[in-house]
Amino acid sequence: MALIAGGAGPVYAESGDDPVPKAPRITSLGPYGECAADPCAGAGGPGMPGRFSFAPDPADTDVTGYRFQLLGAPARDIGAAEAVSSEVIPETDGVHILSVRAKDRGDRWSAPAEFRFKVNRIEDAGRWRFDDGLADPAATVAKDSAPVGEPDDATLHTDGSGWSPLARGGEQDRSLLLDSRDPRKPQEYAATERPVLDTAESFTVSAWAYLTDTRADRVVLSAPGEQEAAFALHYSAAEKKWAFRRGARDEAGTAHIRSLGEASSPPVRVWTHLAGVFDTKYDSDPSNDTVQLFVNGRPQGRPVVAAEAAPSYRPWRATGGLQFGRSRTAGAFRDHFRGRVDEVAVTQWARTERGVRAEAQVTDSGSPATPLVAHWDAAASGGSRLREVSPYPARDMRLSPTGAAFRAEDGSLALDGTSGHAAGSGPVVDETGSFTVSARVRVDGAALEAKPDGYRALVAGQRAGAGHSWALWIRKHGPGAYVWEFSRAALAGDGTPVEVTVSGSEPARTDAWVDLTGVFDAHQPWSSQEKGSGTGQLALYAGFWDVTHGWSGVNRSRQGTGELTAGGVASGGFLPGALKSLRVWTGAMTANEVFQQVVTPEA
């Protein structure tokens, strides 16, 4: 049998007198060596290209090309002339296998040759959790928990306590609080005593930011020299965007090389993950150095070539300690942050997109950390307002003048299905990142049955223009045929708004309390070759039994603005029934977390 190319890969077919090619020979050109024994000696790191040459077996004289791939990644076909140097880029650490087949003039393929090599794990140069205030609220030092090297603890310079219970890890966490509003007091920040990174070499910095003020530039993280910052991860008031910038030189008035966020006027008082990557391409040529901003794990535009953006650029080393909450420009510290900073990590490596996505996930004992950032509770409410009871500053919802009233006997908000609803200011999460929403709802079956076929009633949703950036619904398909839905708004390639919806797999229950939960996981899919399938996964839970998953199918999520509503909107889609609570979490809950933290026994 011989191998020929067909469909997604080589398939077997009968060969004639011409022998099938033998497995080719693979030679590493660096930096990765072949694993001859375990444990394997590693090299490089995720994202560092490996170069290899391919040659036919000495017995073969008619090899015309090769097909090669890292197992689990797409294959590439090249001609024999190109085989003297071929590049593969491992996206993760650990052991990888390079598989190569040779092809002859008859388009027959050899058995695979394999080259096994190990990619080193990249260790943190520094990591600050800012949970130091849990054990000692009076502490003034944030410990560096990086596993290697001498720790670079950060000293807090704040007005009183520098810790906030509003933290990305949830209730059993703390964040760095930098939110003084008194202009008579010193500006707040934290700093290490010495530089943490060699900013002339590749590096990645990342942090969770909770911004509360956009009237001026707000720096989350920076590394200063004598006059300028080697980098600054920040909010730009002029552009009204997140940015990652690098100073071309350590000189007053130097040019700023910037990678800007794609979205203007990002939401405030929400947790957003920011990362900046400086990439030297692992060589000494500064002409190909790039800077790249990531927001919630997603690259913002193309990498910016530093030398093209600023001809005066030269890579240089910061001389000052890492700054949390301020930067240096023209020799003076300024652009102080207002808000909270959490989960800062820096590494002396240019992380891949996959690596940044992994960094954007916060875990607690192995499970995703999902802090509750808004909770509207009908049982705690009265009068004309649905009360918000979480520690976060989400606002109460206002009840509509008619059709909505609190019911003391079961602690719910009754909605008449005609005009009743509640509305408040939103959004309460950065919707380009992962989030979870859940409503405890009971639908009046008789009232819904009286609605026309196709009627779609809003349980809760965040407005975005004429539609919703996310929403929970119940839809009537026909007599007695109802289904739950969770929808997300996104933007197609041409900027056109698109709605993507996942529907329940079981008929929706009416006349009973149901915990209806929608989850948007922005960190799926993981691998770069899957980018075309969308930026995230939707999941819908209706109580314990009805669980549905689906891909978003688009590449850009749409951020909501304006009102967050429950029970309907002025344009229609009013819900007949009652609502007990509406909750929103930052982060994507797993199925186990939904069942343990959201769904109640009576649901």
Secondary structure, DSSP 8 states (H G I E B T S, - for coil): -EEEEETTEEEEE---SS------EEEEEES-----SSS---BS-TT--EEEEEE--TT-S-EEEEEEEETTS--EEEEGGGGGSEEE---SSEEEEEEEEEEETT-EE---EEEEEEE-----SEEE---HHHH-TT--EE-B--SSSS---EEEE-SS--EES--TT-TT--EEEE----TTS---EEEESS--S-TTS-EEEEEEEEE---SS-EEEEEEE-SSSEEEEEEEETTTTEEEEEEESSSSTT--EEEEE-SSSS--SSSEEEEEEEEE-TTSS-GGG-EEEEEETTEE-SS-EEHHHH-TT-------S--EES-EEETTEEE----EEEEEEEEESS---HHHHHHHT--EETTEE---EEEEEEGGG-BTTEE-B-SSS----EEE-SSSEEEETTTTEEEEESSS--EEEEE--S-TTS-EEEEEEEEE-HHHHHTS-TT-EEEEEEEEETTEEEEEEEEEEEETTEEEEEEEEEEE-TTS-EEEEEEE-SS----SS-EEEEEEEETT-S-SGGGGGG-S-EEEEEETTTEEEEEE--SSEE----EEEEES-BTTB---EEEEEEEEEEES---HHHIIIII--TT-
